[in-house]
């Protein structure tokens, strides 16, 4: 089956029919810094929660 699944003759036509450019957003450097801090906390969570979830999965052994 072609990439356009028969609805459009090719990718370029399909893309042109379905995609519209909207507003442009400029990243906020302060928000980026704060999100990076939060992401670091979430990155560390499995190290704390995985052992607990493994115990639960093993029947609270």
N, C-alpha and C positions, 0 to 999 in steps of 0.2 A: 504494500500500500504506500503511496507517495506520502511525503512528510505532511502535506496539506490534507490528507485523508479524503481527497476528492472534492473538498468544498472550494478550495482555491487552487489555481494552477501551479503555484510554487510558494516557497517560503516568503519571498519578498512581498508578494501580493497579500498573502495571509497576514503578515506582520503589518503592512500598511492598512489593512482593513480592521485590525483589532487593537492597535496600539496608538495612543495619543499622548503627546508630551503635555504634561501638566506643569504645575508650579515647580520652581527650582528652590530647593532648601539648602541653606548654607549651614554647615555644622557649627554648633556653639562650642567653642573650646572648653569652657567651664563644664558644660554638660558632658562632654566627652571624657573629661578627667574624672568626674563623679561616676559615670557609667563604668569606667575602667576599674575604679575602686570596688564597686559592687560586683563586677564580673570576677575580680580576684577572689572575693569571698565565696561566690558560687562555685568557682573552680576548685576550691578547697573542700567543699561540702562532702563529696563522695568519700573522702578519707575519714570523715566522722560518721557518716550515715551508713555506709556500706557494711561495716561490721554489725551494726544493729539490725539491718535488714537481712543479713545472712543468718543471724541468730533466729530471727522471726521465721525465716524460710525453713530453718532446720528444726522448728518446733520449740523454740526458746530453750535449746539445749544448754 
